[in-house]
Amino acid sequence: MNMQPLEIVDPVPVTALSLSTRDAEMPFGIEEMFFSKTDKRGVINAFNSVFVRVSGFDGEDLQGAPHKILRHPDMPKAVFWLLWNGLQSGHPVGAYVKNKTKDGKYYWVFALAAPVEDGYFSVRIKPSSETYLRVVDLYKEIRAAELSEDLSAEESAQRLLLRLKQMGFPNYGWFQSTAFCTEFEARQSAMKLPQMSDVVNTKKVSLLSSDLRNELNALAREFDSAEILTANMKIFAAKLDHGRATINEIAKNYDLMLRDIQSHLRTLLAPPRAGGIWASPEEQKANFMLCGYHLLDEVVKDYTRENTQNGAEELHQIDVLRSGYKTQSAIAVDDCVKSALVIQRRIEFLLRMVLGLSTIRIACRVEAGALSQSASGLDTIIGRLDNFHDTIEARMVRIQDLVTCILQCIGKSGY
Ligand SMILES: Cc1cc2nc3c(=O)[nH]c(=O)nc-3n(C[C@H](O)[C@H](O)[C@H](O)COP(=O)(O)O)c2cc1C
């Protein structure tokens, strides 16, 4: 590692490049990984040999140069706005980046950058997933909009966030977690390496947790749609000569209990922590941090191989970062366990309440049988109540199963 500050070298201007060079991709291996460290302004002060070889810049060119030395004109400024926004707010940031080599070729990376004590550390891998292909097109669209509509970096970042939302990622934190874990997995496969068992488990937890969220939301919607049944019951009661008060009372009690259950259920539907650009559900954070930990593990090995004398301080910082990822992943997993346990307890409680609700439904059936006049309207309502009870009970059992699976997976992951 050359630590002497040297002159900043400007990248070769695009206009001076022949089209064939500009369109040429600089190849590198899927197993390769480059890293760099910058100060707080983004000035490079450490890097590895893969970075030197692929970028085409000499170590002397890179040392002390701003990271924008690699900036490719196809890159949307939106991405760099998000990168700096995340890093300066203390978040690790994962992003696809198209870079330019010294002689004007290009190469794509998935970069994972993070704040360290006196600057930022960034590690890059070769992207190879489906998500990457979608992002290449997305960047083209965003960059074209930046140029044709003269968007500021922040305006363009908002446009990018909107497009990501349309693609199913509620915010950037959500997107980067998914993208990084997908790239990590794709890279392992391309290298014909087995997937890491803890990553596999947290991915399972992630999928189960998203099923659980969907199931809880669907359950809440079922309860909301049941309100119409008690309203119909009251309308039916109003038309009765005899038994009006009883059916009305049953409808009122059912309604009260329904609302009580709805309010308990709503406490389980609280959005995962604060919103904003960087929030993502705990289970995704767990996976993101875990993949970060494994990647930094590789960096430490590479670094130790390459730097026999220099770089002890950087190695220490990478080690701290690596431990931080591991700890944060464990905390996120712990949060998943806690919320799964809360859901488990609440669902047991709600099942007891649903039992009470069912008793009222049975009382309604008994009253319908005792009515002297035709109760066919009431029979229809009771039929719908029966369906409603079958559906919610099945959903609650599914929720219990999902919670059990989550807890089993976490048990298996060895935390
Ligand atoms: C840790 C770190 C890594 C970075 N890596 C790159 C990179 O690989 N390529 C790049 O163009 N910019 C990278 N940047 C961002 C640049 O500093 C800069 O914001 C970007 O090139 C856009 O420059 P401009 O806004 O002056 O055009 C990195 C910044 C940091 C802090």
The ligand as an ORCA input file, in Angstrom:
! r2SCAN-3c Opt
* xyz 0 1
  C     -16.164      5.415     -0.129
  C     -16.548      6.076     -1.412
  C     -16.468      5.357     -2.602
  C     -16.804      5.943     -3.807
  N     -16.689      5.205     -4.955
  C     -16.953      5.787     -6.142
  C     -16.771      5.071     -7.353
  O     -16.395      3.898     -7.356
  N     -17.053      5.715     -8.515
  C     -17.510      6.997     -8.552
  O     -17.747      7.541     -9.648
  N     -17.697      7.692     -7.414
  C     -17.436      7.111     -6.226
  N     -17.633      7.839     -5.070
  C     -18.325      9.118     -5.146
  C     -17.440     10.268     -5.552
  O     -16.826     10.777     -4.410
  C     -18.281     11.372     -6.225
  O     -19.300     11.782     -5.370
  C     -18.911     10.904     -7.542
  O     -17.952     10.380     -8.398
  C     -19.652     12.039     -8.246
  O     -18.865     13.118     -8.394
  P     -19.417     14.521     -8.899
  O     -20.694     14.761     -8.161
  O     -18.364     15.512     -8.551
  O     -19.651     14.352    -10.357
  C     -17.270      7.277     -3.847
  C     -17.345      7.999     -2.655
  C     -17.006      7.405     -1.457
  C     -17.095      8.193     -0.195
*
